[in-house]
Amino acid sequence: MEEVIRIEGGHTLNGTIRVSGAKNATVALIPASVLATKPVRLVGIPNISDVKSLKKCLEYLEIDVSSTLSDEIYIDPSHMVNKPLDIEAVSKLRASYYFMGALLGKYRKVIIKMPGGCNLGPRPIDLHIKGFEALGAKVDYTNDTYTITADRLKGTRIYLDFASVGATINIIMAAVYAEGRTVIENAAREPEIIDVITLLNKMGASIKGAGTNVITIDGVKELGGCFHEIIPDRIEAGTFMILAAAMADHVTLENVIPYHLDALMSKLKEAGVHIDSKIDYVDIYRSDKLKAVDIKTSPYPGFATDLQAPLSSLLTQATGISTVTETIYPERFKHCEQLRKMGANTSVTYPKATIIGKTPLVGTDVWATDLRCGAGMVVAGLLAEGITTIHDIYHIDRGYENLDGKLQEIGAKIWRETID
């Protein structure tokens, strides 16, 4: 038995959608909370399967986890126990690697099996490891398990060869309890990093440079509890912008920070989409005359790699030749094979995809090979003639809260079925 999402394409969307809290921030904020010695309350938690996996990790570490509202989590690490994280939940998501930095920082020791997540081609964590080693840790990798230990962690200067979000956050978490000052150069600048630093500073950390490529961490002796509201999910917001550009007369997105999406909005406007952005909401209107555009992913504030798959589906309806160059995960083009099943004229020569439009799409069976490919298939299904059936939807549920329910509210014919 398998649960699938089915979409009847061709229906016009209209209405208002409220964007959930940021998935990519949440999956770092939850591990960061274990650095505290007192309770932490996080609000704006998206109801996604990655959060459920992280809760299992917290509970395994004997951390008290509770909630009174659906979008909050109350984390009390005052009685936690540092045990080897070798449970199945670790392999459910890539972001479980944030427990490396958090547990190393707090206990000077972490044992964790290789994190899981979407298969996007090579995704090494060597920059994380180099950062831990620079702080004084020793790292052993045996039988798919990392053992990272340190007699002491001492602040130092660390230059990242690549502005990695994961490495930046992991090194910050390892350094908050280190002796002296740690400086991370060529740090990533994503809004989710700013959110993590904001949380840690509320807890009593001393971190400067959030949002810049040089982050300075002065080690402290203890971190306390705090309350923190998570930023809106810019990737979910971007996905709904693309969905609206594909099939909406007019859709309003609430709980949005528009400047987090400048790169996407610029490309959508270049393609002919009308967008009106205010302080915390965005109006999107469909264009029936989309023009081809060229996309090149890059670290923030550039075009987000997580949005290139959904945008690729939209570009099948643009007149001309569009190119998508992927600089973050060069093999992240599995969605193109699925689009071809639906009639798209697209080809891939790594690290670039070429999309020739405008081509009609026809509903068929497709697979969500990863989280953002799944979002791309939803866009394609809304555009296609007939019924599209999306398999492996657990990937979609890892990162989007109630995606099908939100789309139903604005007129999409989308539903779930269990099939043999």
C-alpha positions as CSV (number, residue, x, y, z in Angstrom):
1,M,0.0,0.0,0.0
2,E,1.2,3.5,-0.9
3,E,-0.2,6.9,-0.3
4,V,0.0,9.2,-3.4
5,I,-1.0,12.7,-4.3
6,R,-3.3,13.1,-7.3
7,I,-3.9,16.4,-9.1
8,E,-6.4,17.3,-11.8
9,G,-4.7,20.0,-13.8
10,G,-6.1,23.1,-15.5
11,H,-8.0,24.6,-12.6
12,T,-7.5,28.3,-11.8
13,L,-6.3,29.3,-8.4
14,N,-7.5,32.3,-6.4
15,G,-7.3,33.2,-2.7
16,T,-5.0,33.7,0.2
17,I,-2.3,31.4,1.7
18,R,-0.5,31.8,5.0
19,V,3.2,30.7,4.8
20,S,4.4,28.4,7.6
21,G,7.6,28.8,9.7
22,A,10.9,28.1,8.0
23,K,11.7,24.4,7.6
24,N,15.4,25.1,7.1
25,A,15.6,27.3,10.2
26,T,13.5,24.9,12.3
27,V,15.7,21.9,11.7
28,A,18.7,23.9,13.0
29,L,16.9,25.7,15.8
30,I,15.7,22.5,17.5
31,P,19.2,21.0,17.8
32,A,20.6,24.4,18.8
33,S,18.1,24.4,21.7
34,V,19.9,21.5,23.4
35,L,22.8,23.9,24.1
36,A,20.6,25.5,26.7
37,T,20.6,24.5,30.4
38,K,17.0,25.8,30.8
39,P,13.8,25.4,28.8
40,V,13.4,26.9,25.3
41,R,10.1,27.6,23.6
42,L,9.9,27.8,19.8
43,V,6.9,29.1,18.1
44,G,6.1,28.9,14.4
45,I,7.1,25.3,14.0
46,P,5.9,23.8,10.8
47,N,4.0,20.5,11.0
48,I,6.4,18.4,8.8
49,S,7.9,15.0,9.2
50,D,11.5,16.4,9.6
51,V,10.3,18.0,12.9
52,K,8.8,14.7,14.0
53,S,12.2,13.0,13.4
54,L,14.0,15.7,15.4
55,K,11.6,15.3,18.3
56,K,12.4,11.6,18.4
57,C,16.1,12.5,18.6
58,L,15.4,14.9,21.5
59,E,13.3,12.3,23.3
60,Y,16.1,9.7,22.8
61,L,18.5,12.1,24.6
62,E,16.0,12.2,27.5
63,I,15.0,15.8,26.8
64,D,11.5,16.8,27.9
65,V,9.5,17.8,24.8
66,S,6.0,19.1,24.9
67,S,3.6,21.6,23.2
68,T,0.3,23.2,23.9
69,L,-0.2,24.7,20.5
70,S,0.2,22.9,17.1
71,D,2.9,25.3,16.0
72,E,5.1,25.3,19.1
73,I,7.6,23.1,20.8
74,Y,8.8,23.4,24.4
75,I,12.3,21.9,24.9
76,D,13.6,21.3,28.4
77,P,17.2,20.0,28.2
78,S,17.9,20.3,31.9
79,H,17.9,16.5,32.4
80,M,19.3,15.4,29.0
81,V,21.8,12.6,28.6
82,N,24.4,12.6,25.9
83,K,23.9,9.1,24.3
84,P,25.1,7.8,20.9
85,L,22.6,9.0,18.3
86,D,22.3,5.8,16.3
87,I,18.6,5.7,16.0
88,E,16.6,5.5,12.8
89,A,15.3,9.1,13.1
90,V,18.9,10.3,12.4
91,S,18.8,8.7,8.9
92,K,15.4,10.4,8.1
93,L,16.8,13.8,7.5
94,R,20.0,15.5,6.6
95,A,19.8,18.2,9.3
96,S,20.3,15.7,12.0
97,Y,24.0,16.6,11.6
98,Y,23.3,19.7,13.6
99,F,23.5,17.5,16.7
100,M,27.2,17.2,15.9
101,G,27.9,20.8,16.6
102,A,25.4,21.1,19.5
103,L,26.5,18.0,21.4
104,L,30.2,18.6,20.7
105,G,29.9,22.1,22.0
106,K,28.0,21.2,25.1
107,Y,29.7,17.8,26.1
108,R,32.9,17.8,24.1
109,K,31.8,14.5,22.7
110,V,29.2,13.2,20.1
111,I,28.6,9.9,18.5
112,I,26.2,9.9,15.6
113,K,25.5,7.8,12.6
114,M,25.7,9.2,9.1
115,P,22.8,11.7,8.6
116,G,20.2,10.9,5.9
117,G,18.0,13.1,3.8
118,C,17.3,13.7,0.1
119,N,19.7,12.1,-2.5
120,L,21.0,15.2,-4.3
121,G,24.3,13.7,-5.4
122,P,27.5,14.3,-3.4
123,R,26.8,16.2,-0.2
124,P,30.1,16.0,1.8
125,I,30.3,17.4,5.3
126,D,34.1,17.9,5.2
127,L,33.8,21.6,5.9
128,H,31.9,20.7,9.1
129,I,34.6,18.3,10.1
130,K,37.4,20.7,9.3
131,G,35.7,23.3,11.5
132,F,35.4,20.9,14.4
133,E,39.1,19.9,14.0
134,A,40.2,23.5,13.9
135,L,38.5,24.0,17.3
136,G,40.5,21.1,18.7
137,A,38.2,18.1,18.1
138,K,39.3,14.7,16.9
139,V,37.1,13.0,14.4
140,D,36.7,9.3,13.6
141,Y,34.4,7.8,11.0
142,T,33.9,4.0,11.2
143,N,30.9,1.9,10.1
144,D,28.8,4.9,9.0
145,T,29.2,6.5,12.5
146,Y,31.0,9.7,13.5
147,T,32.8,9.9,16.8
148,I,33.9,13.4,17.6
149,T,35.7,14.2,20.8
150,A,37.7,17.1,22.3
151,D,39.5,17.5,25.6
152,R,38.8,21.3,25.1
153,L,37.5,23.5,22.4
154,K,39.5,26.6,21.7
155,G,38.5,29.6,19.6
156,T,40.3,30.1,16.3
157,R,40.0,31.6,12.8
158,I,38.2,29.3,10.3
159,Y,37.9,30.0,6.6
160,L,35.2,28.0,4.7
161,D,36.2,27.0,1.2
162,F,32.6,27.3,0.3
163,A,29.9,29.4,2.0
164,S,28.1,26.3,3.4
165,V,24.9,26.9,5.5
166,G,25.3,23.6,7.4
167,A,28.9,24.1,8.2
168,T,28.4,27.7,9.3
169,I,25.7,26.7,11.7
170,N,27.4,23.6,13.0
171,I,30.7,25.5,13.7
172,I,28.7,28.3,15.5
173,M,27.1,25.7,17.7
174,A,30.4,24.0,18.5
175,A,32.0,27.4,19.3
176,V,29.5,29.0,21.6
177,Y,31.1,27.1,24.6
178,A,34.7,27.2,23.3
179,E,37.4,29.1,25.1
180,G,38.1,32.5,23.6
181,R,37.0,33.9,20.2
182,T,36.1,32.0,17.0
183,V,36.0,33.8,13.7
184,I,34.3,32.2,10.7
185,E,35.3,33.7,7.4
186,N,33.4,33.2,4.1
187,A,30.4,32.3,6.3
188,A,27.0,31.7,4.7
189,R,24.5,34.6,5.0
190,E,21.2,32.8,4.7
191,P,18.3,34.2,6.7
192,E,18.0,30.8,8.5
193,I,21.5,31.4,9.9
194,I,20.5,34.8,11.2
195,D,17.5,33.1,12.9
196,V,19.8,30.5,14.6
197,I,22.2,33.3,15.8
198,T,19.2,35.3,17.1
199,L,18.1,32.3,19.2
200,L,21.6,31.6,20.5
201,N,22.1,35.3,21.5
202,K,18.7,35.3,23.3
203,M,20.0,32.2,25.2
204,G,23.1,34.2,26.3
205,A,25.6,33.6,23.5
206,S,27.9,36.3,22.2
207,I,27.8,36.2,18.4
208,K,28.3,39.1,16.0
209,G,28.1,39.4,12.2
210,A,24.8,37.6,11.5
211,G,24.0,38.2,7.8
212,T,27.6,39.0,6.8
213,N,30.4,36.7,5.6
214,V,32.4,37.1,8.8
215,I,30.9,35.8,12.0
216,T,32.5,36.2,15.4
217,I,31.7,34.0,18.4
218,D,33.0,34.7,21.9
219,G,32.7,31.6,24.0
220,V,30.5,31.7,27.1
221,K,30.1,29.5,30.2
222,E,26.4,28.9,30.1
223,L,23.3,29.4,27.9
224,G,19.9,29.8,29.4
225,G,16.3,29.4,28.1
226,C,14.3,31.8,25.9
227,F,11.3,32.3,23.7
228,H,11.8,32.5,20.0
229,E,9.4,32.9,17.0
230,I,10.7,31.3,13.8
231,I,10.9,33.3,10.6
232,P,8.6,32.5,7.6
233,D,9.7,29.8,5.2
234,R,11.1,31.6,2.2
235,I,11.2,28.4,0.2
236,E,7.6,27.6,0.8
237,A,6.7,31.2,0.0
238,G,8.8,30.9,-3.2
239,T,7.1,27.6,-4.2
240,F,3.6,29.2,-3.8
241,M,4.8,32.2,-5.8
242,I,5.7,29.8,-8.6
243,L,2.4,27.9,-8.3
244,A,0.5,31.2,-8.4
245,A,2.5,32.3,-11.5
246,A,1.5,29.0,-13.1
247,M,-2.2,28.8,-12.4
248,A,-3.6,31.8,-10.4
249,D,-5.6,34.8,-11.4
250,H,-4.6,36.3,-8.1
251,V,-3.1,34.8,-5.0
252,T,-2.0,36.6,-1.8
253,L,0.8,35.1,0.3
254,E,0.7,36.2,4.0
255,N,3.5,35.9,6.6
256,V,6.3,36.6,4.1
257,I,9.5,38.5,4.3
258,P,9.7,39.7,0.7
259,Y,13.4,40.7,0.6
260,H,14.3,37.1,1.4
261,L,12.9,36.3,-2.1
262,D,14.4,39.1,-4.1
263,A,16.3,36.8,-6.5
264,L,13.2,34.7,-7.3
265,M,10.9,37.7,-7.7
266,S,13.4,39.3,-10.0
267,K,13.4,36.2,-12.3
268,L,9.6,35.9,-12.2
269,K,9.2,39.5,-13.2
270,E,11.7,39.0,-16.0
271,A,9.6,36.1,-17.2
272,G,6.5,38.4,-17.3
273,V,4.8,37.6,-13.9
274,H,3.2,40.6,-12.1
275,I,4.1,40.7,-8.5
276,D,3.2,43.3,-5.9
277,S,5.1,43.0,-2.6
278,K,4.4,44.8,0.7
279,I,6.0,44.6,4.1
280,D,4.7,41.2,5.1
281,Y,2.7,39.9,2.1
282,V,2.9,39.4,-1.6
283,D,0.3,39.5,-4.4
284,I,1.0,37.4,-7.5
285,Y,-0.9,37.5,-10.8
286,R,-0.6,34.9,-13.6
287,S,0.8,35.9,-17.0
288,D,-0.4,34.0,-20.0
289,K,2.7,35.1,-22.0
290,L,5.7,33.8,-20.0
291,K,9.1,34.5,-21.5
292,A,12.1,32.2,-21.1
293,V,14.8,33.1,-18.5
294,D,18.2,31.9,-17.5
295,I,18.7,30.8,-13.8
296,K,21.9,30.2,-12.0
297,T,21.7,29.0,-8.4
298,S,24.1,30.4,-5.8
299,P,24.3,31.0,-2.0
300,Y,22.0,33.6,-0.5
301,P,21.2,36.3,-1.6
302,G,21.5,34.6,-5.0
303,F,18.8,32.3,-6.5
304,A,18.0,29.4,-4.1
305,T,18.9,25.9,-5.2
306,D,15.7,24.7,-3.4
307,L,13.5,26.7,-5.9
308,Q,15.1,25.6,-9.2
309,A,13.0,22.4,-9.5
310,P,9.6,24.2,-9.0
311,L,10.7,27.0,-11.3
312,S,11.8,24.4,-14.0
313,S,8.2,23.2,-14.1
314,L,6.9,26.7,-14.7
315,L,9.5,27.4,-17.4
316,T,8.0,24.6,-19.5
317,Q,5.2,27.1,-20.2
318,A,7.6,30.0,-21.1
319,T,8.2,30.8,-24.8
320,G,11.8,30.3,-25.8
321,I,14.9,28.5,-24.4
322,S,15.5,28.7,-20.6
323,T,18.6,27.4,-18.9
324,V,19.0,26.4,-15.3
325,T,22.6,26.1,-14.0
326,E,23.1,24.4,-10.6
327,T,26.2,25.5,-8.7
328,I,25.2,24.1,-5.2
329,Y,24.2,20.5,-6.0
330,P,25.3,19.9,-9.6
331,E,23.3,16.7,-10.0
332,R,20.1,18.1,-8.7
333,F,18.1,17.6,-11.9
334,K,16.1,14.4,-11.3
335,H,12.9,16.5,-11.7
336,C,13.8,17.0,-15.4
337,E,13.3,13.2,-16.1
338,Q,9.9,13.4,-14.4
339,L,9.0,16.5,-16.5
340,R,9.9,14.6,-19.7
341,K,7.4,11.9,-18.8
342,M,4.7,14.7,-18.9
343,G,5.8,16.0,-22.3
344,A,8.4,18.7,-21.4
345,N,11.2,19.4,-23.8
346,T,14.1,19.4,-21.4
347,S,17.6,18.0,-21.4
348,V,20.4,17.9,-18.9
349,T,24.2,18.3,-19.4
350,Y,25.5,18.6,-15.8
351,P,25.5,21.1,-14.2
352,K,22.9,22.7,-16.6
353,A,19.4,21.9,-17.7
354,T,17.9,23.3,-20.9
355,I,14.1,23.8,-21.1
356,I,12.4,24.6,-24.4
357,G,8.9,26.0,-24.3
358,K,6.1,26.4,-24.5
359,T,5.1,22.7,-24.3
360,P,1.8,21.3,-23.1
361,L,2.1,18.9,-20.1
362,V,0.0,15.8,-19.8
363,G,-0.8,14.1,-16.5
364,T,0.9,10.7,-15.8
365,D,2.6,8.9,-12.9
366,V,5.7,10.7,-11.6
367,W,7.9,10.4,-8.6
368,A,9.0,12.9,-6.0
369,T,12.7,11.8,-6.0
370,D,13.5,14.4,-3.4
371,L,11.7,17.2,-1.5
372,R,12.0,20.0,-4.0
373,C,11.4,17.6,-7.0
374,G,8.1,16.8,-5.3
375,A,7.2,20.5,-5.2
376,G,8.1,20.7,-8.9
377,M,5.8,17.8,-9.7
378,V,3.0,19.6,-7.9
379,V,3.5,22.7,-10.1
380,A,3.6,20.5,-13.2
381,G,0.5,18.6,-12.1
382,L,-1.5,21.9,-11.7
383,L,-0.4,22.9,-15.2
384,A,-1.0,19.5,-16.9
385,E,-4.0,18.2,-18.8
386,G,-5.6,15.3,-17.0
387,I,-4.6,13.5,-13.8
388,T,-1.1,13.5,-12.4
389,T,-0.2,10.9,-9.7
390,I,2.8,11.7,-7.5
391,H,4.5,8.8,-5.8
392,D,7.0,8.9,-2.9
393,I,5.2,11.8,-1.3
394,Y,6.9,11.3,2.0
395,H,9.6,13.6,0.5
396,I,7.1,16.4,0.1
397,D,5.8,15.9,3.7
398,R,9.4,16.3,5.0
399,G,9.4,20.0,4.1
400,Y,5.9,21.3,3.3
401,E,3.2,21.7,5.9
402,N,-0.2,20.7,4.5
403,L,0.7,21.5,0.9
404,D,-2.3,19.8,-0.6
405,G,-4.7,21.3,2.0
406,K,-3.4,24.9,1.4
407,L,-3.8,24.4,-2.4
408,Q,-7.4,23.0,-2.0
409,E,-8.3,26.2,-0.2
410,I,-7.5,28.3,-3.2
411,G,-9.2,26.1,-5.8
412,A,-6.8,23.3,-6.7
413,K,-8.2,19.8,-7.4
414,I,-5.6,17.9,-5.4
415,W,-6.2,15.0,-3.0
416,R,-4.5,11.9,-1.5
417,E,-5.2,8.3,-2.2
418,T,-3.9,5.0,-0.9
419,I,-3.2,2.6,-3.7
420,D,-1.9,-1.0,-3.9
